[in-house]
């Protein structure tokens, strides 16, 4: 979303229903509950969720469409397979000092 900017329509494809739900649905309740879960715990990764929501909100205000699509992980989706390879390769990189 950062690279595309807020005026280019996007379709974001993920194999994580959890991640999609975090930034499209569940965040509304978390905002109302001061970033607490339904059981009273602190929402994990809220810094990431808040950052993504800022980008989505800016796109929404510009009237730009952001679509979310779930695909099954470890299936025959070429994009998902490539994303998994990139994630594994990235995880193996040394941390910057």
N, C-alpha and C positions, 0 to 999 in steps of 0.2 A: 504494500500500500504506500510505503514511503517513496519508492522509486516511481510508481505510476502517477503519483500525485492525486489530488482530490477531484480532478475533472475527468479522469478516464474510467469508464465502467470496468468492473472487475468481477471475475468469478474465482473464488478461492476454494480450492479442492483439498479436502483433508480426510484422513482415515480415522480421525479422532472426533467422535460424537461429543465427547467431554469438552474438547477445546471449542468446538462450534457452539455448543450450548452455553459455555461460559460467557462468550462475547456477544451472543445474540439473544439469550433469554434470561439466564440465571442472574446476570449482573444487576438487573433491575431490582430484584429482591435484596441483593447484597448491598446496593446503594442505600435502599430504604432502611436496612438493618445495620448501618454503619460497618459494612464489610464483615459481617458475622454470618455464619452458616445457620441453617434452620436448627441445628443442635447447639448453637452458641459459640462454636469454634471460629477462629479467625480464618478467613478465606485465604487459601494458599495461592501464591503467584499473582496476587492482586496487582502488583506493580506492572506485570505484563498485560493483564486484563485491562487495567486502566489506560495504559498506553495504546493498546489496540482500539479501545472504545473511543479515545480522543481522535484517532484517525478516521474511524467509522463515522463519528458524529460530524467531523468536518466535511466528509464526503456527503453525508446526508444533507447538511446545510447547503451544500453546493448543488444539490439535486442529482447527485451521481449515484448510480446503482452499484451496490456491492452485494453480489450473490454468494451464497455459501452452499457447497455441495459435498455430501459425504460419499466416500467410496470405501469399499471393503479393503482393509489392510492385508498385505501379503497375498493379494489376488493378482489377476492378470492385467491390472491397470498399468500401462506403461509409465505414466506420470508418477504414480505412487511408487513403483519399483525404482525409478530414477531418484525420487526424493529420499527414499530409504537409503540408497547407496550414498547420496550426498551427506545425509545425516551421520551415517556410520563413519565415512571418511572425515567429516568434521570433528566427530567425537574423538578421533585418534590423533588429531593435531595437538601439539604441545600448547599449553597455556602461555599467553604473552607474559613477559616479566614486568 
